Amino acid sequence: MKDKTFHMIGNAHLDPVWLWQWQEGFQETKATFRSALDRMKEYEDFIFTCSSAAMFEWVEENDPDMFAEIKERVKEGRWRIVGGWWIQPDCNIPNGESFVRQGLYGQRYFQEKFGVTARVGYNVDSFGHHGMLPQILKKSGMDSYVFMRPAPNEKGLPSRLFWWESDDGTRVMAFRIMQEYNSWGKELDRIVHRSKGEFKGNVNDLMIFYGVGNHGGGPTKENIESIYRLNEDASLPNLIISTPEEYFEKMKNTNDLPVVHDDLQHHASGCYAAHSGVKQYNRKAENIVMTAEKYSGLASWLTGQPYPVEFKRAWKNILFNQFHDILAGTSIEPAYEDARNLYGEAIAIADRALNNAVQSISWKIDIEQDERMKPIVVFNPHAWESKVNVEIEIGGFKSTSVLVDDQGNAVPFQTVQSQATAGGRWRLNFLADLPAMGYRVYKLYTELSSVTPVGEPINVSQYSMENDRFRIEFDPETGWIKSLFDKQVEHEVFSGPAAIPMVLNDKTDTWSHDTLHFNDILGEFKATKIYLAEHGPVKSVIRVKSEYGRSILIQDFTMYQEKDQIDVNVTVDWREKFKMLKLVFPINSIFRKQTYEIPYGTIEREHNGEEEPGQSWVDVTGVRPNHEGVYGLSLMNDAKYSYSIHNKELSLTVLRSPIYAHHDPLVPEEDGEYTFIDQGIQRFEYSLLPHEGSWEDAETVKRAAELNCKPISIIETFHKGSLPQTDSYVNVSGANHVLISAIKKAEDNEDLIIRAYETNKVAAEVEITLPRFNRSFKASFKPSEIKTYRIPKDSENPVRETNLIEWDE
């Protein structure tokens, strides 16, 4: 077999957090790096492969002498950098921008400290890989990818080595590791012999990974010496100490490699729902930091407000917490106190930055003096016009109060329950019409005789609500949706009871190893109280309180006079163990297709009932049963990532309650005391967006973004200023399916970076305009393409495209 070659990859998969906290991972990183350096002294041909900039930064800050030694080994080519990311994250749950930032901060760190960047993407232990990764990898400087999960028993692939292609056509060469990424500390006879049969077709080179891992350790003397010995065996392939980069370089011209155009799933599908808290922190932190960056970047040009350097710290915290054993919910309980603290620091940084940015703008708005008036400035975090719900705590409200916009037009409003159970405070509620990536001033007058309050409430009863478009009814016995009827096209959205809080048996471990379906139904929450909680010209709310066992579920269903979606605010007090909670919606259509949002893209999947990862929305669209047109439902949320669709039933997995860090095959003691995940109170929101036509027609991507990134409201005062009472700073024209996702200051100067992506898998030509800064440029997008632009502060310099790590290609 000497015409075939095993490339022996010395590595140490290091989980900085898992069955231990980060402090233990910190120490083990140093011990592992020391071991690798020692092996280099003992074996002159030994090469070590290593990823994850975060762990290099630990060593840099805690042992500068060892860090200097690593730099020398990198320089001579015996310590090889792979991955190019801050950490090896979960590759389903972070949003698209987080994957961009993994590369932005990882590759820039490696370039700054070692003078190299990674060419090989590297996530050997992550529990699945979303289908937009090839484009993100390639535009971050990596043209190949190494992974291990899903294993062959979890997903069939045509070859160990293949081209992996994303929807825009970008390809990277991908390799699925044989058996495992570790060989432990002994001789390598077993893994080499059992890999002999893996050579297929014209692929005569494969990689074998060796070294002690998970808790670190790395290649041992026994590992290395057994390579020399095994290479003398004529019945075995040629064994060479190598690197992933050298392997892919050798294989790049291989003919007839198959192409895989798909995401790579499933492994450990319980991870999409395990530990609601860390997943909600992640969603909130991503969104607030991205919003703060947008307005901080714009304010730095507009008002001179300094752009915070702390954003890098915020992102590093988020990226570290996206490590696959943290964000997946599979670590020990104390690890989630650490994660909460890191997310909290990131959110606090963003809160301060966002407040400074928007208040630096609002302070310069020219607002006339009127003692009866309280100005409210509402900022839009999105680069499209939005009509969104605003709630803000205020004082000084009177029964004669009226609300007007910047043109003096009356705006419907109402007061809802204040967050303070005290006199003198109210919570003002209205719908704001906001310009793209800008603001509008609204004015609350204690009295204004020239303006008559406007708006009429929708029709309601204890169990139903109805606006011009929809009528929703609730079953008084169960509290489930009995009917959601679209009056415009005379269509029942659901084929039966909907929003059913279904409780399922779930005795699986934290990962739900080897489990694809959860369908062992134990029962449902049933209503104990249903009543009209709010009613006014803006919205009405029916509150449904339900119970199951010792658990309580409250759902506030909101219908608006002027919006065609049903918003639902959920509070659940969960007291169950080894159980799962789903919300189930049977869709009334035929010839259906199911679309999931994935990071910076979408994917269509089968309705086979398997638990699937998704971002902030999933959609089921088909043909109405009478064959009179296309109709669908988008289910959006602000905190969850796990869905299943079985035939007509669309389900959102709300939570599951395994034991913390329980790993099969260990069987918990029947009478043992354990801590269970997701106990107690949690809150989140979801929205029902029924739509005639497709989800693209309904602009589901925008509606979901508005649910997740709400407007920012500031109670101002009157003052002279240079800015108008409504303004817009960035907008896109020419196509409604190219969205701006990120605006930030460039990493290396005062330029603005704008990132946009195409959402509907349709090529587009758009114009992106920054009207206040006298900048406008045209951009062409392939289907599902992500593009990044650099806008110089000096308008004499041209806008130019750059890559995801902000290095011009």
VENSUL-V220337 format. One record per residue. PHI is phi in degrees with one decimal (none if undefined). Layout:
PHI + PHI
//
This chain:
none + -71.9 + -82.3 + -115.6 + -135.6 + -98.5 + -86.0 + -88.8 + -105.0 + -77.4 + -148.0 + -145.0 + -64.6 + -114.9 + -89.3 + -64.5 + -141.7 + -168.8 + -85.3 + -148.9 + -89.2 + -63.8 + -63.3 + -70.1 + -62.6 + -58.9 + -66.0 + -66.9 + -60.5 + -63.4 + -64.0 + -67.8 + -63.3 + -63.3 + -63.1 + -63.5 + -64.4 + -65.3 + -62.3 + -65.4 + -70.3 + -86.4 + -131.7 + -69.7 + -103.4 + -70.5 + -125.3 + -113.4 + -108.4 + -149.9 + -121.3 + 77.6 + -60.3 + -57.0 + -76.3 + -64.8 + -65.0 + -56.2 + -66.5 + -56.6 + -82.8 + -111.2 + -145.0 + -61.1 + -66.9 + -65.8 + -61.9 + -64.0 + -66.0 + -63.0 + -58.1 + -66.5 + -68.3 + -64.0 + -61.2 + -86.0 + 88.2 + -99.7 + -114.6 + -104.1 + -87.6 + -126.8 + 92.3 + 68.0 + -114.4 + -65.7 + -156.9 + -91.2 + -86.5 + -59.3 + -107.5 + -124.7 + -88.0 + -58.3 + -79.5 + -58.9 + -67.0 + -63.4 + -65.3 + -61.0 + -70.5 + -54.1 + -74.6 + -58.2 + -82.0 + -68.7 + -64.2 + -66.3 + -63.1 + -63.7 + -67.1 + -66.3 + -88.2 + -122.0 + 72.5 + -135.3 + -127.9 + -79.1 + -106.0 + -114.0 + -69.8 + -155.6 + -136.5 + -78.3 + -120.3 + -65.1 + -94.1 + 129.1 + -143.1 + -72.8 + -76.5 + -92.7 + -62.0 + -54.5 + -66.2 + -64.6 + -61.0 + -62.7 + -80.7 + -109.8 + 94.8 + -118.5 + -113.4 + -149.9 + -151.2 + -117.9 + -147.9 + -128.8 + -105.4 + -74.5 + -77.8 + -56.4 + -74.2 + -103.7 + -153.1 + -77.1 + -126.3 + -72.3 + -166.6 + -62.7 + -114.8 + -157.7 + -88.1 + -106.4 + -120.8 + -99.0 + -64.0 + -83.8 + 98.1 + -66.7 + -123.9 + -126.7 + -80.7 + -119.5 + -132.1 + -95.4 + -61.2 + -80.7 + 62.3 + -157.9 + -87.9 + -119.0 + -120.9 + 63.4 + -94.2 + -98.5 + -67.4 + -98.7 + -55.0 + -63.0 + -68.3 + -69.8 + -64.9 + -77.9 + -97.7 + -60.1 + -82.6 + -85.3 + -72.2 + -133.7 + 56.3 + -97.7 + -92.5 + -107.3 + -130.1 + -137.4 + -105.0 + -120.7 + -98.6 + -136.2 + 131.7 + -76.8 + -143.6 + 73.1 + -91.7 + 85.2 + 130.5 + 86.7 + -61.6 + -107.3 + -60.6 + -61.5 + -54.7 + -67.2 + -67.2 + -69.9 + -62.3 + -60.5 + -66.3 + -65.3 + -69.3 + -83.9 + -82.4 + -66.7 + -84.9 + -111.1 + -61.2 + -67.3 + -109.9 + -127.9 + -74.9 + -144.1 + -137.0 + -57.1 + -62.0 + -66.2 + -62.6 + -66.1 + -61.8 + -67.2 + -92.8 + -65.9 + -102.8 + -63.8 + -81.8 + 63.8 + -70.5 + -68.7 + -111.7 + -109.7 + -114.9 + -172.9 + -81.6 + -111.8 + -135.7 + -120.9 + -138.2 + 57.0 + -69.5 + -67.7 + -69.9 + -69.6 + -118.8 + -63.3 + 63.0 + -60.0 + -61.8 + -66.6 + -71.3 + -69.6 + -56.7 + -61.6 + -61.2 + -64.9 + -65.6 + -56.0 + -69.2 + -71.9 + -68.1 + -64.6 + -64.9 + -62.9 + -62.2 + -56.6 + -75.8 + -68.1 + -64.2 + -66.6 + -66.2 + -62.3 + -84.1 + -81.2 + -119.4 + 83.3 + -60.2 + -60.1 + -80.1 + -68.9 + -71.2 + -68.5 + -57.8 + -63.6 + -63.3 + -59.9 + -66.3 + -60.9 + -62.4 + -62.4 + -64.1 + -62.9 + -69.1 + -84.4 + -51.2 + -62.0 + -85.6 + -88.9 + -66.8 + -70.5 + 86.5 + -107.5 + -91.5 + -71.0 + -57.7 + -60.9 + -62.6 + -84.4 + -70.0 + -62.5 + -63.7 + -57.7 + -66.7 + -66.8 + -61.5 + -60.9 + -63.3 + -62.3 + -65.9 + -64.4 + -59.2 + -67.5 + -58.0 + -63.5 + -65.0 + -65.0 + -61.6 + -61.2 + -68.0 + -71.7 + -74.1 + -67.9 + -79.3 + -62.9 + -68.0 + -100.9 + -79.0 + -80.5 + -122.7 + -67.3 + -84.1 + -158.0 + -62.7 + -83.3 + -114.2 + -116.7 + -77.6 + -124.3 + -97.6 + -113.7 + -100.4 + -99.2 + -83.0 + -119.3 + -90.7 + -148.7 + -65.9 + -131.3 + -113.2 + -134.2 + -75.8 + -123.1 + -129.9 + -147.5 + -76.4 + -139.4 + -120.3 + 77.3 + -80.9 + -131.9 + -64.7 + -92.0 + -63.8 + -133.2 + -119.5 + -130.1 + -90.7 + -67.4 + -96.0 + 86.4 + -80.7 + -64.6 + -121.1 + -60.0 + -151.8 + -154.8 + -105.0 + -120.4 + -59.3 + -70.4 + -76.3 + -107.5 + -91.5 + -158.0 + -73.7 + 85.7 + -126.3 + -132.6 + -119.0 + -83.5 + -131.2 + -156.0 + -95.9 + -105.0 + -93.7 + -113.8 + -70.6 + -64.3 + 43.0 + -159.3 + -148.6 + -141.2 + -92.8 + -110.4 + -130.9 + -100.7 + -98.1 + -67.9 + -161.4 + -158.6 + -63.7 + -79.6 + -123.4 + -101.4 + -54.4 + -121.8 + 102.0 + -119.6 + -65.2 + -74.6 + -79.3 + -139.7 + -141.8 + -64.2 + -121.3 + -152.1 + -141.3 + -150.7 + -113.6 + -65.3 + -102.6 + -125.5 + -127.0 + -118.0 + -128.7 + -117.4 + -74.4 + -66.8 + -85.7 + -96.3 + 85.1 + -79.0 + -67.8 + -87.2 + -157.4 + -129.0 + -111.0 + -89.4 + -70.6 + -65.4 + -118.1 + 54.8 + -135.8 + -79.6 + -67.4 + -109.8 + -91.2 + -173.2 + -53.2 + -133.4 + 55.7 + -78.0 + -81.1 + -99.5 + -103.3 + -121.5 + -72.1 + -146.7 + -93.8 + -71.9 + -75.1 + -60.0 + -83.2 + 57.9 + -55.8 + 60.3 + -121.0 + -111.1 + -123.9 + -123.3 + -142.2 + -88.7 + -77.2 + -98.3 + 161.6 + -136.5 + -65.4 + -123.0 + -68.6 + -112.6 + -161.4 + -134.5 + -158.6 + -79.4 + -91.2 + -144.8 + -157.4 + -169.3 + -71.5 + -92.3 + -157.4 + -131.0 + -131.7 + -103.2 + -99.6 + -117.2 + -105.3 + -131.1 + -137.5 + -146.2 + 56.9 + -98.2 + -99.4 + -127.0 + -127.6 + -120.7 + -120.7 + -99.5 + -90.9 + -110.2 + -117.3 + -103.8 + -69.6 + -122.0 + -131.6 + -96.2 + -145.1 + -106.3 + -93.5 + -128.8 + -97.9 + -116.2 + -125.5 + -127.2 + -106.9 + -98.5 + -127.9 + -99.6 + -126.0 + 54.5 + -136.4 + -128.7 + -117.6 + -123.0 + -106.2 + -115.2 + -133.7 + -81.5 + -90.4 + -92.5 + -158.4 + -122.6 + 51.4 + -84.2 + -131.4 + -117.7 + -120.4 + -114.1 + -76.8 + -120.7 + -56.7 + 58.2 + -176.2 + -140.2 + -147.9 + -95.4 + -130.9 + -73.8 + -98.5 + -97.9 + 82.3 + -71.4 + -68.8 + -128.2 + -81.1 + -152.2 + -88.1 + -87.0 + -155.4 + -140.3 + -134.8 + -120.6 + -128.7 + -152.2 + -106.2 + -59.7 + -55.2 + -86.3 + 64.3 + -100.0 + 112.2 + -90.0 + -149.0 + -150.6 + -135.1 + -100.0 + -106.9 + -115.9 + -152.7 + -113.9 + -155.0 + -112.8 + -136.5 + -124.5 + -138.0 + -146.8 + -132.0 + -118.1 + 53.9 + -86.2 + -88.8 + -94.6 + -128.0 + -102.0 + -82.3 + -80.2 + -166.7 + -145.2 + -129.5 + -79.6 + -73.1 + -55.9 + 50.0 + -88.6 + -121.0 + -56.2 + -92.2 + -62.1 + -102.5 + -61.8 + -68.9 + -57.9 + -106.4 + -75.6 + -101.2 + -132.7 + -98.9 + -105.3 + -74.5 + 66.6 + -82.1 + 98.4 + -90.9 + -140.6 + -132.6 + -160.0 + -125.3 + -136.5 + -135.1 + -103.9 + -119.2 + -71.0 + -151.1 + -78.8 + 83.8 + -88.2 + -66.3 + -65.4 + -61.8 + -78.3 + 53.3 + -58.0 + -58.9 + -69.4 + -63.7 + -66.8 + -64.0 + -67.2 + -66.1 + -84.1 + -119.1 + -83.9 + -63.7 + -106.9 + -116.9 + -131.5 + -82.1 + -100.8 + -135.1 + -85.0 + -167.4 + -71.7 + -170.0 + -97.7 + -104.0 + -76.5 + -83.7 + -144.9 + -156.3 + -137.0 + -113.5 + -146.1 + -149.9 + -120.8 + -127.0 + 107.3 + -162.9 + -87.5 + -112.1 + -111.4 + -115.4 + -81.6 + -106.5 + -143.5 + -133.3 + -155.1 + -74.6 + -60.3 + -68.6 + -118.5 + -163.2 + -89.7 + -62.3 + -95.9 + -105.7 + -122.3 + -114.6 + -138.8 + -147.2 + -92.1 + -102.0 + -109.0 + 62.0 + -134.3 + -59.2 + -148.1 + -116.7 + -132.2 + -120.4 + -104.8 + -123.4 + -116.1 + -60.5 + -67.2 + -108.1 + 57.4 + -125.3 + -154.2 + -150.8 + -94.0 + -142.6 + -108.0 + -120.9 + -74.4 + -54.6 + 64.2 + -85.8 + -103.7 + -130.9 + -125.5 + -123.6 + -108.5 + -109.1 + -63.6 + -65.3 + -77.6 + -66.4 + -75.9 + -90.5 + -74.7 + -70.2 + -140.5 + -79.3 + -134.9 + -96.9 + -71.2 + -102.0 + 65.2 + -112.0 + -63.7 + -90.7
//
